[in-house]
Amino acid sequence: MIDENRPEKVSIPYDVPTSARAYGWMLGGKDNYEVDRAFLLSTLPAFPECVDIARQNRQFLFRAVRHLTQDLGIRQFLDMGCGLPTDNNVHQVARRFAPDARVVYVDIDPIVLAHGQALLADDATTTVITADMRDQQSVIDHPEVRRLIDFREPVAVLFLSVGHHLVDADDPRRILRTVMDRAAPGSCIGFSHVVCDDPVRGARMTAHISSSGIPWQTRTPAEVDALVEGLVPVDPGMVDLVDWRPDPDQPPLAPVHPDLAPYLGATKGSKGIYEYGGILGRPRAQS
C-alpha cells in the first residue's frame, strides 16, 4: 500500500476516494489509501459485481487494443481516464502488435500523473497528461497531444470504464464525439460503461457512489446505446464485455487482495450489473 505519511510531489487527495485508486485495487494494485479501500468495502456488499466487471474491463482493454492495432491498423491512441498504470497498459499492448504505436494517457487524478511520469520517463512516444476528459478541447490543445497525435491519421480514443463518470449534465454525447468529429476516416472509439438492467437498482448504485464524491451515473444498455448513436459498432457490437471477442489465452491479471477475493465470480450468479461496451467507428461517408 501507499505510505500515507510520505510526502508526495503532487497534490494528492487523501480524504476522499478516487476512481483510479479504487479501480486499481480491484486489479490487484497497491497504490491506494485507506479511504479507497473503505469505500470499496462499503460498496461491494450491495454491488458485489464490481470486482468482476473492473477486471473484465481490463481484459477487454487487451482485446480491444489488439484489434485496433492488428486488424484495423491504428497506430495512435488517446486513453481518456486511463487510471493507474498496471500490467498490459495500452502502450504495452499496442507495441506488442505495432512497435511504432504512439499513446497519450489522460487522467484528472494527480497520482496517475506521478506514477505515469515515472513509468514513461524514457519513452518518447508515450506520455501522460493531467486533464479533465470532460473538457475535450483542452485535451486536444495540450502540447503533448499535439506532439504525438496527428488527427489527419486514424486515431483510437479510449473511454474504457469511464462513461459512467460522465453524468447527463456533462453532455456525454458531445464528449464522446469531439475527437471523432475531427479525426481522420478509420478512427474509432473504444467504449465501456457500467450498466444495470434494473433502473431501480442502478439508481441505488448511482446514489451510493455519488455520495462518496465520485461522479457516477449507472445507465441501462439502451441509455448507453443512445450516447453512441450515429457511430458504427464493430462486430459483435455493443455487448457485455465478456462476450466481446473472448480469448481464454490472453494474459492473466494480477491476483486480487484477500479482502476482495470473496467477491470474485459474483457476475456468474447475477448479470444485473455488468460492463457494457465495444469498439465503434465513424459512419461511412455518403457517396
Backbone hydrogen bonds, N-H to C=O, Kabsch-Sander energy under -0.5 kcal/mol:
donor,donor_aa,acceptor,acceptor_aa,energy
2,I,32,N,-1.2
4,E,2,I,-0.9
6,R,3,D,-1.4
12,I,10,V,-1.0
22,A,18,T,-2.4
23,Y,19,S,-2.8
24,G,20,A,-2.2
25,W,21,R,-1.9
26,M,22,A,-1.6
27,L,23,Y,-1.0
28,G,25,W,-1.5
29,G,24,G,-3.0
32,N,30,K,-1.6
36,D,33,Y,-0.6
37,R,33,Y,-2.1
38,A,34,E,-2.9
39,F,35,V,-1.8
40,L,36,D,-2.1
41,L,37,R,-2.5
42,S,38,A,-1.4
43,T,39,F,-1.0
43,T,40,L,-0.6
44,L,40,L,-2.6
46,A,43,T,-0.8
47,F,43,T,-1.9
50,C,47,F,-1.7
51,V,48,P,-0.8
53,I,49,E,-2.5
54,A,50,C,-2.1
55,R,51,V,-1.9
56,Q,52,D,-2.9
57,N,53,I,-2.0
58,R,54,A,-1.7
59,Q,55,R,-1.9
60,F,56,Q,-2.1
61,L,57,N,-2.0
62,F,58,R,-1.2
63,R,59,Q,-1.6
64,A,60,F,-3.2
65,V,61,L,-2.8
66,R,62,F,-2.3
67,H,63,R,-2.2
68,L,64,A,-2.6
69,T,65,V,-2.2
70,Q,66,R,-2.9
71,D,66,R,-0.6
71,D,67,H,-1.5
72,L,67,H,-1.7
73,G,69,T,-0.7
74,I,68,L,-2.7
75,R,154,P,-0.5
77,F,102,R,-2.4
78,L,156,A,-2.6
79,D,77,F,-0.5
79,D,104,V,-2.8
80,M,78,L,-0.8
80,M,158,L,-2.6
81,G,106,V,-1.4
82,C,79,D,-0.7
82,C,106,V,-2.1
93,V,89,N,-2.6
94,A,90,V,-3.0
95,R,91,H,-2.0
96,R,92,Q,-0.9
96,R,93,V,-0.6
97,F,93,V,-0.9
97,F,94,A,-0.9
98,A,94,A,-2.2
101,A,98,A,-2.1
102,R,75,R,-2.6
103,V,125,T,-1.9
104,V,77,F,-2.4
105,Y,127,T,-3.0
106,V,79,D,-2.8
107,D,129,I,-1.9
112,V,109,D,-1.3
113,L,109,D,-1.1
114,A,110,P,-2.1
115,H,111,I,-2.3
116,G,112,V,-2.9
117,Q,113,L,-2.8
118,A,114,A,-1.4
119,L,115,H,-2.2
120,L,116,G,-2.4
121,A,118,A,-0.7
123,D,120,L,-2.0
124,A,122,D,-0.6
126,T,123,D,-0.6
127,T,103,V,-1.9
129,I,105,Y,-2.8
131,A,107,D,-1.2
131,A,129,I,-0.7
133,M,131,A,-0.7
135,D,132,D,-2.2
136,Q,134,R,-0.9
138,S,135,D,-0.5
139,V,135,D,-1.4
140,I,136,Q,-2.7
141,D,137,Q,-2.3
142,H,138,S,-0.6
142,H,139,V,-1.1
146,R,142,H,-2.5
147,R,143,P,-1.7
148,L,144,E,-1.8
149,I,145,V,-2.9
150,D,148,L,-0.5
151,F,149,I,-0.7
153,E,150,D,-2.1
156,A,76,Q,-2.5
157,V,155,V,-0.5
157,V,188,C,-2.7
158,L,78,L,-3.3
158,L,156,A,-0.6
159,F,157,V,-0.6
159,F,190,G,-3.6
161,S,159,F,-0.6
162,V,159,F,-0.6
162,V,192,S,-0.9
163,G,192,S,-1.3
165,H,162,V,-1.7
166,L,163,G,-1.6
167,V,165,H,-0.9
170,D,167,V,-2.1
171,D,168,D,-1.9
174,R,171,D,-0.7
175,I,171,D,-1.7
176,L,172,P,-2.7
177,R,173,R,-1.5
178,T,174,R,-1.5
181,D,177,R,-2.6
182,R,179,V,-1.4
183,A,179,V,-1.5
184,A,151,F,-0.6
184,A,153,E,-0.7
187,S,184,A,-1.6
188,C,155,V,-1.9
189,I,280,L,-3.2
190,G,157,V,-2.3
191,F,189,I,-0.6
191,F,278,G,-2.8
192,S,159,F,-2.0
193,H,276,Y,-2.1
195,V,274,Y,-3.0
196,C,219,R,-1.8
197,D,272,G,-2.2
202,G,198,D,-2.7
203,A,199,P,-2.2
204,R,200,V,-1.7
205,M,201,R,-2.2
206,T,202,G,-2.4
207,A,203,A,-2.5
208,H,204,R,-2.4
209,I,205,M,-2.4
210,S,206,T,-2.5
211,S,207,A,-1.7
212,S,209,I,-1.3
213,G,210,S,-1.8
214,I,209,I,-1.2
217,Q,164,H,-2.2
219,R,194,V,-1.1
224,V,220,T,-2.0
225,D,221,P,-2.7
226,A,222,A,-1.6
227,L,223,E,-1.0
227,L,224,V,-0.6
228,V,224,V,-1.2
229,E,226,A,-0.8
231,L,228,V,-2.2
232,V,281,G,-3.2
234,V,279,I,-3.3
237,G,234,V,-2.9
239,V,237,G,-0.6
239,V,277,G,-2.4
241,L,275,E,-2.6
243,D,240,D,-2.6
244,W,241,L,-1.6
245,R,243,D,-1.2
250,Q,247,D,-1.5
254,A,27,L,-0.5
260,L,257,H,-1.9
261,A,257,H,-1.2
263,Y,260,L,-2.0
264,L,261,A,-1.5
266,A,263,Y,-1.7
268,K,265,G,-1.4
269,G,265,G,-0.6
269,G,266,A,-0.8
270,S,266,A,-1.2
274,Y,195,V,-1.9
276,Y,193,H,-2.7
277,G,239,V,-2.7
278,G,191,F,-2.3
280,L,189,I,-2.8
281,G,232,V,-2.9
282,R,187,S,-1.0
